[in-house]
Amino acid sequence: MTTLSELRVCKLCGNVFSKKAGVAIISSCPQCHGTSLELITLNENSDEVYLDELD
């Protein structure tokens, strides 16, 4: 099972994927190979989920 803090979203294609594969950290989208990614984070003051850029 994974948590929201372990997921990334590709800004180019919208693919959602885990930021780690085994011990390797994934730095580009496995689908389109884009590097413009966002991290999914949970806003603890709300039940909604927001995206924060990884810049």
C-alpha positions as CSV (number, residue, x, y, z in Angstrom):
1,M,0.0,0.0,0.0
2,T,1.2,3.5,-0.7
3,T,0.5,6.9,0.9
4,L,-0.2,10.3,-0.7
5,S,3.3,11.5,0.2
6,E,4.8,8.7,-2.0
7,L,3.0,9.8,-5.2
8,R,3.9,12.3,-7.9
9,V,1.8,13.7,-10.8
10,C,3.3,14.5,-14.2
11,K,2.2,18.0,-15.4
12,L,2.6,17.0,-19.0
13,C,0.5,13.9,-19.3
14,G,-1.3,13.6,-15.9
15,N,0.2,10.3,-15.0
16,V,0.2,9.5,-11.3
17,F,3.1,7.3,-10.1
18,S,5.2,6.4,-7.1
19,K,8.3,8.5,-6.5
20,K,10.3,5.4,-5.6
21,A,10.9,2.1,-7.3
22,G,12.6,-0.1,-4.9
23,V,15.5,2.0,-3.6
24,A,15.7,4.2,-6.8
25,I,14.0,7.6,-6.8
26,I,12.1,8.3,-10.0
27,S,12.9,11.8,-11.3
28,S,11.0,11.6,-14.6
29,C,7.6,10.4,-15.7
30,P,7.7,6.7,-16.7
31,Q,5.0,7.3,-19.3
32,C,6.2,10.4,-21.2
33,H,9.6,11.0,-19.6
34,G,8.7,14.5,-18.7
35,T,10.5,16.1,-15.7
36,S,7.8,18.7,-14.7
37,L,6.3,16.9,-11.7
38,E,4.1,17.7,-8.7
39,L,4.0,16.1,-5.3
40,I,0.6,15.1,-3.9
41,T,0.2,16.4,-0.4
42,L,-2.7,16.3,2.1
43,N,-3.9,19.6,3.6
44,E,-4.5,18.7,7.2
45,N,-6.9,21.6,7.7
46,S,-9.3,20.1,5.1
47,D,-10.5,16.9,3.6
48,E,-9.3,18.1,0.1
49,V,-6.0,17.1,-1.5
50,Y,-3.8,19.8,-3.1
51,L,-0.8,19.6,-5.4
52,D,2.5,21.3,-4.6
53,E,5.2,21.9,-7.2
54,L,8.6,20.1,-6.6
55,D,10.7,23.0,-7.9
